[in-house]
Amino acid sequence: MTVDSFAGKLAVVTGGGSGMGRELVRQLAAQGCSVATCDVNADAVAVTAATTWAGAPRDVRVTGHACDVSDEAQVLRFRDDLLEEHASDHVDLVFSNAGIGGGESFVRSPRELWERTFAVDWWGVYYCARVFLPLLIASGDGVLVNTSSVNGFWAALGPGVPNSAYSTAKFAVRGFSEALIEDLRSNAPGVRVVVVMPGHVGTDILANSLRARGLPELAHMSDAQVEEVIPRDAQAKLIEAGVLAKGVSIDDLRQMLVRANADFRDKAPVSAAEAATVILDGVRSGAWRILVGEDARKIDAAVRAKPEAAYDYAELFSALAEEPNVT
C-alpha cells in the first residue's frame, strides 16, 4: 500500500524531542499531517510541538506529551491524551522512533543499565504496537513504522566495541516487524508495517542516552559521573589504543564526551532531517524495509552476502572497502 499524501492524517511519533523524531514531526506537519509526539524529555518535546505547530498549515494540530515508552501505563495514558486532544477515534501512522544506547556489554555492564536500554529500545516498540494497533486498524489504511538499526543486522560496533543491549533490542525490532508482515496481511489487511534500518545519522543519542540514565548534561557532569560513563579500565584500554593520552584528566574526559556527542551529531554522513525525508519517502512509496545511509546499505549487503564473515572484521571491512558507492 502506498501513501498518496500525509495531508489530513494523524500520526504518532515517539522520541520527538530531538533527532529523527523531531524532524519526522516537522516534515509530517509541513505536509499537512497532524501529529501527536512524545518523549521522556518533557521540555524538549514541548518545544518540538510548539515550534512545529506555529509554522504548520492551518488545519494541522501538533501536540507534545511526556512519556517513557518503556512503561506501558505511560503509553496508554499518551494514547488517551492524544485521542482527546485531537478529537479522534483512530490514528493513521505510528512511528516508533524512541531509542537510547547503553548496556554495551552483557558481561561487564551493570544489569540495570543493560535492561534499561533493552526496555526502551524493544519494549517501547512492542508496547506502542500493542496500544496503537487497534487505532491503526480503525484507520482503514494504517502504517506502523518501527525503527531498528544497522545494529539490527550486525550486532557490534567493531573490534573490541560490543553493543549488546542495543543490538539485541534492534534485532528484536527487526524480527518483530518482519513477523508482522504476514500476520497483518492475514489478520489486519488494512495495516502495513515498515522497518527502518538507519546507519550513522546525526542525532544527540549519546547525550540523550546518558540523560535517560539520570545523568546531567555532558558539560555539567561531576567527576564521579564522568568516571561512571568512562570507568578506569575503559580509560586504560583507550590509552593503550592511543585514543587517550597518558595522564588524561577527568576534565579532559568530560570535554571528550562533549566533543564526541557534537561530532556524532554534526559530522554524520546523514543528518536527522535527511533521514526523516528518506523514511517518509519510503513510507509513501509502499516500501516495507527502509535503509538509511550508505553505511547501512553497505553493511547490509556485506552481511547478507557472507554472514559467516560478519564478525571476522578484517574480511568484513575488506568487503566494505571493495564495494563501490551507489550514486
C-alpha positions as CSV (number, residue, x, y, z in Angstrom):
1,M,0.0,0.0,0.0
2,T,1.4,3.4,-1.0
3,V,0.5,6.7,0.8
4,D,-0.6,9.3,-1.7
5,S,-0.4,12.1,0.8
6,F,0.1,12.7,4.5
7,A,-2.3,15.6,4.4
8,G,-5.3,15.2,6.7
9,K,-3.9,12.3,8.6
10,L,-3.0,11.8,12.2
11,A,0.5,10.5,13.1
12,V,2.1,9.4,16.3
13,V,5.8,9.9,16.7
14,T,7.8,8.7,19.7
15,G,11.1,10.2,20.6
16,G,10.0,13.5,19.2
17,G,12.1,15.7,21.4
18,S,15.2,15.6,19.2
19,G,16.9,13.9,16.3
20,M,15.0,11.9,13.7
21,G,11.8,12.1,15.8
22,R,11.8,15.8,15.8
23,E,12.4,16.0,12.1
24,L,9.7,13.5,11.4
25,V,7.3,15.7,13.3
26,R,8.4,18.8,11.4
27,Q,8.2,17.2,8.0
28,L,4.9,15.5,8.6
29,A,3.3,18.7,9.8
30,A,4.6,20.7,6.9
31,Q,2.9,18.2,4.6
32,G,-0.5,18.7,6.3
33,C,-0.4,15.9,8.8
34,S,-1.5,16.4,12.4
35,V,1.0,14.9,14.9
36,A,1.0,13.7,18.5
37,T,4.5,13.3,19.6
38,C,6.0,12.1,22.9
39,D,9.4,12.0,24.6
40,V,10.8,11.2,28.0
41,N,12.2,14.7,28.0
42,A,9.1,16.8,28.6
43,D,10.7,20.1,27.9
44,A,12.2,19.1,24.6
45,V,9.1,17.6,23.2
46,A,7.1,20.6,24.3
47,V,9.5,22.8,22.2
48,T,9.2,20.5,19.2
49,A,5.4,20.6,19.3
50,A,5.1,24.4,19.9
51,T,7.6,25.4,17.2
52,T,6.2,22.9,14.7
53,W,2.6,23.9,15.2
54,A,3.4,27.6,15.0
55,G,4.6,27.1,11.4
56,A,2.2,24.4,10.3
57,P,-0.7,24.7,7.9
58,R,-3.9,26.0,9.3
59,D,-5.8,22.6,9.7
60,V,-2.8,20.9,11.3
61,R,-2.6,20.3,15.0
62,V,0.6,19.2,16.8
63,T,0.7,18.1,20.4
64,G,3.6,17.2,22.7
65,H,3.4,14.6,25.5
66,A,5.7,13.4,28.2
67,C,6.0,9.6,28.0
68,D,8.6,6.9,28.8
69,V,7.7,4.3,26.2
70,S,9.3,1.5,28.3
71,D,6.3,1.9,30.7
72,E,3.1,0.6,29.2
73,A,0.9,2.6,31.6
74,Q,2.5,5.8,30.3
75,V,2.0,4.7,26.7
76,L,-1.7,4.0,27.4
77,R,-2.0,7.5,29.0
78,F,-0.3,9.0,26.0
79,R,-2.8,7.3,23.7
80,D,-5.8,8.5,25.8
81,D,-4.5,12.1,25.9
82,L,-3.7,12.4,22.2
83,L,-7.1,11.0,21.2
84,E,-8.8,13.6,23.4
85,E,-6.7,16.5,22.2
86,H,-7.0,15.5,18.6
87,A,-10.7,14.6,18.9
88,S,-10.1,11.3,17.1
89,D,-11.0,7.7,17.3
90,H,-8.1,6.4,15.2
91,V,-4.5,7.2,14.1
92,D,-3.2,6.7,10.6
93,L,0.6,6.4,11.2
94,V,2.7,5.3,14.2
95,F,6.5,6.0,14.1
96,S,8.1,4.0,17.0
97,N,11.3,6.0,16.9
98,A,12.3,6.5,20.5
99,G,15.6,4.8,21.4
100,I,18.7,5.1,23.6
101,G,22.1,3.5,23.8
102,G,23.8,1.8,26.7
103,G,24.4,-1.7,28.2
104,E,27.3,-2.2,25.7
105,S,28.5,-5.4,27.4
106,F,26.3,-8.3,28.7
107,V,29.3,-9.4,30.7
108,R,30.6,-6.1,32.2
109,S,27.8,-3.5,32.0
110,P,25.6,-3.1,35.1
111,R,22.5,-5.3,34.7
112,E,20.2,-2.3,35.4
113,L,21.8,-0.3,32.5
114,W,21.5,-3.2,30.1
115,E,17.9,-3.8,30.9
116,R,17.0,-0.1,30.8
117,T,18.4,0.1,27.3
118,F,16.7,-3.0,26.2
119,A,13.4,-1.8,27.7
120,V,13.3,1.4,25.8
121,D,14.5,0.1,22.5
122,W,12.5,-3.2,22.4
123,W,9.6,-2.9,24.9
124,G,8.9,0.6,23.8
125,V,8.3,-0.6,20.3
126,Y,6.3,-3.6,21.5
127,Y,4.0,-1.5,23.8
128,C,3.4,1.1,21.1
129,A,2.4,-1.7,18.6
130,R,0.0,-3.3,21.2
131,V,-1.5,0.0,22.2
132,F,-1.9,1.6,18.8
133,L,-2.7,-1.3,16.5
134,P,-6.4,-1.2,17.2
135,L,-6.4,2.5,16.3
136,L,-4.4,1.8,13.1
137,I,-6.9,-0.9,12.2
138,A,-9.7,1.7,12.7
139,S,-8.0,4.0,10.3
140,G,-8.6,1.6,7.4
141,D,-5.1,2.2,5.9
142,G,-2.8,2.5,8.9
143,V,1.0,2.2,8.8
144,L,3.2,1.1,11.7
145,V,6.8,2.3,11.3
146,N,9.3,0.6,13.6
147,T,12.9,2.0,13.8
148,S,15.5,-0.7,14.1
149,S,19.2,0.0,13.2
150,V,22.2,-1.2,11.2
151,N,22.8,-3.0,14.5
152,G,19.6,-4.9,13.7
153,F,21.6,-7.0,11.2
154,W,25.1,-6.5,12.6
155,A,25.5,-6.8,16.4
156,A,28.7,-4.9,17.1
157,L,30.4,-1.6,16.5
158,G,33.8,-3.1,15.5
159,P,36.8,-4.8,17.2
160,G,36.6,-4.5,21.0
161,V,33.4,-2.5,20.9
162,P,30.4,-4.6,21.9
163,N,26.9,-3.1,21.6
164,S,25.0,-5.8,23.3
165,A,21.7,-4.4,24.7
166,Y,21.1,-2.0,21.8
167,S,21.8,-4.7,19.2
168,T,19.7,-7.3,20.9
169,A,16.8,-4.9,21.0
170,K,17.2,-3.8,17.4
171,F,17.4,-7.4,16.2
172,A,14.1,-7.9,18.1
173,V,12.5,-4.9,16.5
174,R,13.6,-6.1,13.0
175,G,12.4,-9.7,13.6
176,F,9.1,-8.5,15.1
177,S,8.4,-6.2,12.2
178,E,9.2,-8.8,9.6
179,A,6.9,-11.3,11.5
180,L,4.1,-8.8,11.4
181,I,4.2,-8.6,7.6
182,E,2.3,-11.9,7.1
183,D,0.4,-11.5,10.4
184,L,-1.1,-8.2,9.4
185,R,-1.6,-9.4,5.8
186,S,-3.7,-12.3,7.2
187,N,-5.4,-10.7,10.2
188,A,-5.4,-6.9,9.7
189,P,-5.0,-6.2,6.0
190,G,-5.8,-2.5,6.4
191,V,-2.5,-2.1,8.2
192,R,1.1,-2.5,6.9
193,V,4.4,-2.5,8.8
194,V,7.6,-0.8,7.8
195,V,11.0,-1.4,9.4
196,V,13.6,1.4,9.3
197,M,17.3,0.5,9.4
198,P,19.4,3.6,9.9
199,G,23.2,3.7,9.9
200,H,25.1,6.7,11.3
201,V,22.5,9.5,11.5
202,G,23.4,12.8,13.2
203,T,21.5,12.9,16.5
204,D,22.1,13.6,20.2
205,I,21.7,9.9,21.1
206,L,24.8,9.9,23.3
207,A,23.6,12.8,25.4
208,N,20.0,11.5,25.4
209,S,21.1,8.1,26.4
210,L,23.1,9.5,29.4
211,R,20.1,11.7,30.3
212,A,17.9,8.6,30.3
213,R,20.3,7.1,33.0
214,G,19.6,10.2,35.2
215,L,22.8,11.9,34.3
216,P,23.1,15.7,33.7
217,E,24.2,17.4,30.5
218,L,27.6,16.3,29.5
219,A,29.4,19.5,30.3
220,H,27.9,19.5,33.8
221,M,28.8,16.0,34.9
222,S,30.6,15.6,38.2
223,D,34.0,13.8,38.2
224,A,32.3,10.7,39.7
225,Q,29.7,10.7,36.9
226,V,32.4,11.1,34.2
227,E,34.1,8.0,35.7
228,E,30.8,6.2,35.7
229,V,30.5,6.7,32.0
230,I,34.2,6.0,31.2
231,P,35.4,3.7,34.0
232,R,39.1,3.4,34.8
233,D,39.5,0.1,33.0
234,A,37.9,1.6,29.9
235,Q,40.3,4.6,30.2
236,A,43.2,2.2,30.3
237,K,42.1,0.5,27.1
238,L,41.6,3.8,25.3
239,I,45.1,4.9,26.4
240,E,46.5,1.6,25.2
241,A,44.8,2.0,21.8
242,G,46.2,5.6,21.5
243,V,42.8,7.2,21.7
244,L,43.6,8.9,25.1
245,A,46.9,10.3,26.2
246,K,48.6,9.0,29.4
247,G,47.8,11.1,32.4
248,V,44.4,12.2,31.0
249,S,42.4,14.3,33.5
250,I,38.8,14.0,34.4
251,D,38.1,17.4,32.8
252,D,39.8,16.1,29.6
253,L,37.4,13.1,29.6
254,R,34.4,15.4,30.2
255,Q,35.4,17.5,27.2
256,M,36.0,14.4,25.1
257,L,32.4,13.3,25.8
258,V,31.1,16.8,24.8
259,R,33.1,16.6,21.6
260,A,32.0,13.0,20.8
261,N,28.4,13.9,21.1
262,A,28.8,17.0,18.9
263,D,30.9,15.1,16.3
264,F,28.4,12.2,16.2
265,R,25.6,14.8,15.5
266,D,27.3,17.3,13.3
267,K,29.8,15.2,11.3
268,A,27.4,12.3,10.5
269,P,27.1,11.3,6.8
270,V,23.3,11.7,7.1
271,S,21.6,14.5,9.0
272,A,18.4,13.8,11.1
273,A,16.4,15.9,8.6
274,E,17.8,13.9,5.6
275,A,17.0,10.6,7.4
276,A,13.4,11.8,8.1
277,T,13.0,12.6,4.4
278,V,14.2,9.1,3.4
279,I,11.8,7.5,5.9
280,L,8.8,9.5,4.7
281,D,9.6,8.9,1.1
282,G,9.9,5.2,1.8
283,V,6.6,5.1,3.7
284,R,4.9,7.0,0.9
285,S,6.3,4.6,-1.8
286,G,5.0,1.5,0.0
287,A,8.4,0.1,0.9
288,W,8.4,-2.3,3.9
289,R,12.2,-2.0,4.5
290,I,14.0,1.3,4.5
291,L,17.8,1.6,4.8
292,V,19.0,5.0,5.8
293,G,22.6,5.9,4.8
294,E,25.2,4.4,2.6
295,D,26.8,2.7,5.6
296,A,23.6,0.8,6.3
297,R,23.3,-0.3,2.7
298,K,26.9,-1.5,2.5
299,I,26.9,-3.4,5.8
300,D,23.5,-5.0,5.0
301,A,24.9,-6.1,1.6
302,A,28.1,-7.5,3.1
303,V,26.4,-9.4,5.9
304,R,23.8,-10.9,3.6
305,A,26.5,-11.9,1.0
306,K,28.7,-13.7,3.6
307,P,27.1,-13.9,7.0
308,E,29.8,-16.1,8.4
309,A,32.3,-13.3,8.0
310,A,30.1,-10.7,9.8
311,Y,32.5,-10.7,12.9
312,D,35.7,-11.5,11.0
313,Y,36.4,-7.8,10.9
314,A,39.4,-8.0,8.5
315,E,37.3,-9.8,5.9
316,L,34.1,-7.7,6.6
317,F,35.9,-4.3,6.3
318,S,37.8,-5.5,3.2
319,A,34.4,-6.3,1.6
320,L,33.0,-2.9,2.6
321,A,36.0,-1.1,1.1
322,E,35.8,-3.0,-2.2
323,E,32.1,-2.3,-2.7
324,P,31.5,0.7,-4.9
325,N,29.4,3.6,-3.8
326,V,25.9,3.9,-5.2
327,T,25.1,7.3,-6.5
